[in-house]
Amino acid sequence: MFFFQQVSPNQKIPFTTKLALVFWIILSLALLSFFAFSIFIIALMVGLVLFTTSLFQKKKRPGSIPNPPGDFQTRPYSPPRTIKDDNDIIDI
């Protein structure tokens, strides 16, 4: 990039210097907007891919329990038959 000299207060900035400054400002804004837009497009595409993959996954019912292994059997909960003595509580 160009390096510009400091001008004294009564000296005017040349027209070519003004044009160069405007050119570099516009170029930097164009590059900034290009990269920002490309990152936005990439994020949009990743979101679209994740959304489509979630559509094609096998749906599970919200309250379903997965199938247990073949030899594992379940039984409903029943409270213990014997009531223990609560001797393990320390009274203060």
N, C-alpha and C positions, 0 to 999 in steps of 0.2 A: 504494500500500500504506500501511497505517497506520504511524505512528511512535509508539512507546511510550516512556513516561517511565521513567527509572530509579527503582526503589523502594528505600527504605532497608531494612536487614536485618529490622527488626521490623514492617514494613508488608507486608500480604498483597497478592498480585496479584488484581485483580478477576476474577470468573468470566467476564465478557464478553471480557476480554483473553485469558484462557486459551482460550476458544472461538475467538476470532479467530486466534490463533496456530495452533491445531490445524487450522482451516479452511484457512489459507494453506499449511501444510505438506502437507496432503492434496492440495490443488489443484496445488501445484508437483510433487509426485510423480506425480500423474495426468497432467499435461502431459508430464513427462519420459518416462514409460512409453509414452504415446501416440506421441510423436515417435520414440522408439527402436524401437517396434514397427513404425511405418510405414516407417522406413528399412530395417528387416529385411525387410518385405514387398516393398519396391521392389527390394532386392538379390536376393531370391528370385525375383521375376518376371524380372529381367534374366538371371539364371542359367538359368532355364527357357527363355527365348527363345534364348539362345546354345546351349543343349543341343539344342533342336529344330532349329535351323538347321544344326547340325553333323550331325544325323541325315540331313538331306535333301541334303547336298552329295554331289557325285559322288566316289565312293571311288577312290583310286589304290592300286595294288598297292605294297607297301613297297619292292620292289627294281626297280620299273619305271623305264625311261629315257623321258623325254618324246620325242614324235615330232620329228625334225629337220625343218627347212624343206624344201620340195620339191626344190631343186637341190643341196642339201648332202649329200654322201656321206661315210660314215665308213669307215675301214679299221682293222684290228687293228694294234696297236703292234708294230713290229719294231725291233730295235736298229740303230744306225747301221752301215753296211757298212764304213766306213773307220775305223781307229783313229788318233786324233790323237797326235802327239808331245806329251808333257807338258813343254814348254819354258817354260811360263808360271809354273811354281812356282819361287819364290825360295828357295834354300837358305841357311840362316844358319849 
